[in-house]
């Protein structure tokens, strides 16, 4: 039972970090800062995050920022693209545009101008569901 309790505790801590990430996407997010939110060392946190979430912390943050920016591009068409980029934590419009195009297959401007755009049809990587079995075996090597 200790293994299940420990695993559930890890999931609870990671959910706190994920909530923190989404509440602070416009801010600089560091491995050490997020590890402290979870109460883990940076090394241990990175291993647990990758194992339970299925992507690295950096990949997760990048994807969350891009998905938030896509939502803002559609819901706030009056905002400048650079304002959306900065609000989602990107350092410049160029960095944002490159990452956006790589993730969604279109520039932010092209994405925004598409009529009847549907986010569910985009080619994007979904996050991993932490509620089910993730294959993370606490206490096993």
Secondary structure, DSSP 8 states (H G I E B T S, - for coil): -HHHHHHHHHHHHHHHHHHHHHHTTTS---HHHHHHHHTS-HHHHHHHHHHHHSS-HHHHHHHHHHHHHHHHHHH-TTS-HHHHHHHTT-S-HHHHHHHHHHHHSS-HHHHHH-TT--GGGS-------SSS-----TT--
